[in-house]
Amino acid sequence: MKKFGKSPFLWLLIVAMAILTACTNSDSNTNSESSTDGEKGATKEPAKTEEGKVSIEFWHAMSGTGQESIDAIVKGFNESQDKYEVKAEYQGTYEESLTKLRSVGGTKDAPAITQVFEVGTKYMIDSGYIEPMQSFIDKDNYDLSQLEENILNYYRVDGDLYSMPFNSSTPVMIYNKDAFEKAGLDPEKAPETFSEVMAAAEKLTKDDMKGFSMLTYGWFFEQLVATQGGLYVNENNGRTGDATEAVFNGPEGRNVFDFLDKMNKAGTFGNFGTNWDDIRAAFATEKVAMYMDSSAGVAGAIANAPFEVGVAYIPHADEVKRNGVVIGGASLWMSKGIAEEEQEAAWEFMKYLTTPEVQAKWHLDTGYFAINPKAYDEENVKAKWAEYPQFKVTVDQLQDTVPGYATQGALISVFPESRQQIVTALEELYQGKDPQEVLDKAVEGTNRAMEIANKTKK
């Protein structure tokens, strides 16, 4: 998750231009189906290796251990059969990769597979660049029931799966068990509601340690709204029609901002800004006792802390039941306009990725969820969970999530811009401004961005 959100205004411009380009592509495709000159909608012979294997490109945005794991998985696939060869290519951040895709999307030069962050889902569906996964699922009678339902739901629209989930994560609350014990709190029972978190934060705050913190980042706000059953935008979170209005300034959003505002004013909240490394370092150095992180950050928190680390579900408002979490991360998209054999190669690779053995490796290498829950029955995963039971908490929270429009997540093409509006609202909140006022301002900014995107699309 930490790769995105660096340039929201540039991203909004890219989205607007790309949607306009996609509309133009759609018109030209009608008249160019038999073309072989590389224009939009062109057909061609598949690229092949010297050995005669169909060769495809897989564009991704994973660096570090994620890239190392992808390279190993691709190597395993290439050695597992003699018909296809996948070439994994790092393309920079999610934004950088998608900008590159825009220049070749819908043509024979597009990569067969592109990894796109979850908030790019609406844009990709509207782009005209992609072939929905559902067409291959139906053709191959692929059994989707073997995959994690609460991960698939994000990438489904009107019952059809548009992309294959890949690196998936959710937020969790991570806490210092040693600090809990010293403060007279039960280290095996983390607070569950906003009021319980506030009460615990008051007891945990002393000397240089704050009780609770949350990264100044829109993703966490979205999650705290969704777990209350709240929507982010109208049209059932954009799932039953194009969203035209943000609604996150309603009671659920106000509950979140009041929760943070009260702790900030009480001096029990630690504001460590927008950088993931800074808030994680603050936890490891005991400057904060509880904080929100990605499930993919659990392993690092355990490894870096000189104390016992606990992992818990994210908190929810007192007056509501917990609904659960919205999936984050990214998924894999199949290109339209490439050779049919290249699409077949991409589909075979995606099926390979979903196998329990491969998903077990991906889960252990990176901390991301296994999209095939049978991976958790693999012996190497069982051994890891026995050593670190905190990992199981992240999976339990995902599987306990109640399906619905709130936890399915919002679909809007200008999500990065909206998240920046939330960042600004949180910063102003911590400076002492009225919670409702800053929320309303963020809604207005999101509405303007959606209006521009929707007009451009038309």
N, C-alpha and C positions, 0 to 999 in steps of 0.2 A: 504494500500500500504506500510506502513512503516515497515512491518514485514520482507521484503525480502532484499536480497543482501548482507548478512553478510559475506559469504564465497564463492566468485565466483569461485576460483580455485578448492576448494573441490567440488563445484557443478558441474564443468566441468568434473571432474573425475567420479562423480556419474552418470552423464548423459551417459558418454562413456561406463561405466560398465553396466548400465541398458539397454542400447540399445543392447549391445552384449548379455545380458541375455534374452532380449525379442526375439532376433533372435533364440536363442536356444529353448526358450519356444515354438515358432511357429513350429519348427521342431518336438518337442516332442508331441505337441498337436495332431498331425496327427495320432499318434499311441496309444493314451491313452484315447480315448473318453469314453470307457466303464470302466475305472479304478475307484476304490472306495477307494484307499489307501492314498489319500491326495496329490498325485503328481500333477504336472501341468496339467490342463485340466480335473481334476477329477470331478465326479459328486457326489452328496450326498443328503441326506434328509435335508430339511430346518430346521434351528434352530427354536425351538418353546418355548413359555413361558409355565408356569404351566396351564394357562387358554387355551392353544392351539393356541395362536396367533403366526403367523410367526414373528420371531424376527430378525431384521437386525441392523448392525452397521453403523453409519454415522461418519466418521472421518473428523474433521475440525481443522482449525488453528486460530479460533477467540477467543480472550481473552476479559476480561473486559465486557463492555456493549454488545459487539457482542456476546459473549458467553451466557450472560444472556438472550438476545433476542432469540438465537437459542434454548436454553433450554425451554423457554416459548412456542415457536412455535412447538417444538417437543411434548411437553406436550399436546398442543391443538390438534395436529394430532392424538396422541394416544387415546385421549378421544373422538375423533370424529367418531370412527368406532371400530369394535370388531374383525377385521381380522388380523391386523398388529400392531407391536410395534417397534418403532424406538428407538435406544439407541445412543444418541449423545456423542461422545468421543473426547475431546480435545487432539491433538497429538503434540502440540508445534508449532513452526514456520512452514511456508510453506515448507522450505527445510527439516526440521526434519520429517514432516508428509510424504513427498514424499519418503524419505529414508526408512521409515518404510514400505511404500507400496511396494517398490521394493523387499523387502524380502518375500512378500506373494502374489504379483501381479500375476494374472492368476490362482491362486489356490482356493480351497474351503475355505481357511482361510482368504481370502481377505475381507475387509469391502465391503458391498454392495454399499456404496456411499463414495467417497473421494472428498474433496474440494482441488482444485489445482489452484495456481496462474496463471494469464493469460499467462505469458511467459513460462509456462510449457505445453502449448497447443500442440505444435509440438511434444514434447517428448511423451506426453500421446497418441497421435494418432499413433505414430510409435511403441509404447511399446508392443502392443499385450495384454495389461492388460484389455482393456475396450470394452464394448459393446456400439456402437454409439447410441446416443439418437434417431437418425433418424429411427432406426428399431422399436422403441416403438411408435414414432410419427405416422409412417405409419400404424402400426398394429392397433392403437387405433383411427385413423383418428383425431388426436389431431390438433386443429386449432392454428397454430403458429402465425397467423396474430393478435391474441390478445396480443402478446408480443411486446416489443420495438424493432423495426427493427434494429436500429443502435447499439443495444447491441448484438442481435443475430448474426449480421454479423461477429463479431470477431471470433466466435466459429463455423462458417460455413466454410467448405472446399468443393469445387466443388458442392455446393448447398446442402450438407448434414450437419445437425447439429450434432456435436459430443458430446457436453456436454450441461448441462442446466446452463445458466447464474445465478449467485447468488448475491454475493456482488460486485456491479459494481459502478465504480466512474470514473470521468474524472478530468483533471486539470482546475482550474479557476484562475483568478487574483483577489486578495483581496486587498482592499485599505482603507486608513484612510480618511473618508469624512471630518472630522474636519480639518485635515492637508491640504486637497485640498482647503477648503474655506479660510484658513489663507494664503495660497500661491496664492490666486486669481484665482484658478481653479474651474471649475464647478463641484461640488461634485456629481451631478446627471449624469455626462457624463465622463466616464472613457476613457483614451486613448485607441485607437484600433490598431494602427500600431506601428512598432518599432520606427519610428522617433517621433511619438507622445509620446510614453513612455519615450524616451530619453529627450524630451523637458520638459515634466512634472517632470521627475526625477531631472532635473537641478533646477527647481523652488522649489521643495520640499526639496532638500538637504540643511540643515543648522544645525549648532551646532552639536548635537549628532545624528541627523536623516539623514539616507541615503534615496535617492529617490526610489530605486528599488532593489529587491533581488530575487534570485532563488536558491533553494536548489541545492547543487552540487550532482546531481542525474540524471542518464540517462533517466529516464521516461519523464522528462520535455523537454529535448532536442528532444526526439522522437516526442513529441507532437508539438513542434514548427516547426519541419520539416514537419510533416504530414499536419498541417493546411495550409502550402504553397502548398500542393499537391505533396510533395516530398516523394520518396521511401527510405526505410532504407536499403534494400537488393535487389538484382536482382530477376529475375523470378517473376516480379510483386509482390514484397514483400514476395516471397516464396509461393504465392497463386496459381501459375500455374505450379510449379515445385519446386524441392529442391533448395533452395538458395545456391549459391556458392561464391558470392561476395557481400561485403558491398558497398553501393553507397551513404552513408550519408555524404560523404565529397564533394558532388557536390554543386551547387549554393545554394540550400536550407539550407544545413548544414552550409555552409560558412556564409550565412546571419545571422544565429543564433549566431555563434561565433563572427562575427564582431559587432553585436548588443551588446553583453555582453562585448566584449573587449573595445569598445568605452566608455561605461559607467564606466568600471573599471578604465580606464586611466583618465577619467574626474573626478573621485572621487565621482561619484553619485551612484555607485553600492556598496551594502553591502554584503560582503562575510561572511556568517554565517555557512559555512561548510556543512557537510553531515547529520547532526542530525535534524530530523523534529521538535523536541521539542525546539531546539535552535532558529530556524528561526521563529517559532510561538511565542516564548517568546520575540524575538526582535520586532516583530510587536506589540504585546500587550503593550510593554514598550516604544513604539514610537521611536525605533531605526531605523525603516525603515517604509516608508509610503505605499509602494506597494510591493506585493510579490506573487509568484505562490504557490498554495496549491492544495490539492485534494478537490474535491467537498464534500467528507466526512469530511473535516476539517472545513467546514463553520460554523457549529453550535458552535464548540469550539472557533473559532475566535470571533464570536459575543459575546459569554458568557464571554470571558476573557478580552475583550478590554474595557477600560474606555472611549471610544469615539464611534462615529457612524461608522459602518462598511459598506463598499460597496463591492459588488461582480460583476465581469464583465467577459466577454469572454476573453480567452487568446489572446495576441496580435499576429499580423502576419506581414510579410515583406510588405513594402509599395507597391511594384510593382506587388503584386499578390492579388487575391481575397481569402477571408477566406474559407477554406474547412471544418473546424471543428475539431473535436477531436477523438482520438482513445480510446476505452473503456479500463479501467484498472480494477484491482480487482481480482476476482477468479470465478470459475464455479464448478459445481458438475458433477462428472464422475461416470458412472455405471460400476461395475466390471463384467468381463467375467470370467466364470469358477465356479461361485456360483450356487446354486440351482435356478431353474426357478421361484419358488414361492418367493424367496428372491428378484429376479430381479423385479417381479411384485409388491412386497411391496415397493421397492425403487421407481418404476415408480409412484405408487399412492402417495407416499410422495412428489415427485417432482411436481406432478400436484397440490397437496395441497399448496405447497410453492408458486406457481404462481398465486393463487387466489388474487383478489384485496384486500380483507380484510387482508390477511397475508402480502402481499407486502406493504400495508399501514403501518402496524405495524413495519415491518423491516425498512422501509424508515424513520419513525419517531424515532425509537429507535437508529438507527445507523448513519443516514445521507446518506447512500448509496441510489442509485436510486431504484425505483420500476421497476422491469422488466416488470410488467403489468401496462401500463399507466392508466388503469381504476382506479388504486389505488389513483391517484391524485384527483379523483372525490369523494373519501370518505370524510365524513364530518370532521373527525379528521384531515385529511391532509389539507383540505380547511381552517380550523381554524388556523392551524400552519402557513400556507403560508400567511394568512392575517396578522398575527403577525410578521412574518419574511419573507418579500417578496424576500429576497436574495436567498432563496431556489429555487424559481421559475426560477431564472436566470440560475442555473446549469442545470435544465431540458430543458430550452429553447435552451441552447447552444448544448446540446446533440441532440435534435430533429431538430435543424437547420443544423446539420452536413450533408454534401454532401456525399452520398455513393460512394465508389471507393476504389481502391487498397491502396491508401495512408491512408485513414481513417479507413480501415478495419484492419490495423495493420500488422506488419511483423510476419511471422512464421519462427522461427529458434530455434533449440533445445538448443543452447548455449547463449540464451539471457542474463542470469545473468552475464556471462563472458563479453559479449559485453558491457553491461551497466557499468561494472567496467572499461573498456577501456575508456568510455566517461567520467567517474569520473576523471580518471587520466588526460585526455586531458583538462578538465575544470580547474583542479588544476594547470596544467602547463600554461594554458592561463592566469590565474590570476597572475601567477608569471612573466608574461611578454613575454612568448614565442609566436611565430608566429601562428596565427589562423589556416592557412592552413597546416602548418607543424604538429601541434598536432592532427588535424583531420585526416590527412593521416596516422599518426602513429596508431590512434585508429582503422582505417579501416584495417590496416595490422594485428593488433592483433585479430580483429574479424574474418578476413579471415583465419588466422591460426587455430582458434578455430573451425570454420565451417569445414575446411578441415579434421581435426582430427575426428570430429563427423560424417561426411559423410563417411569417410573411415571405421570407426568402424561399422557404420550401414550396409555397404556392406559386 
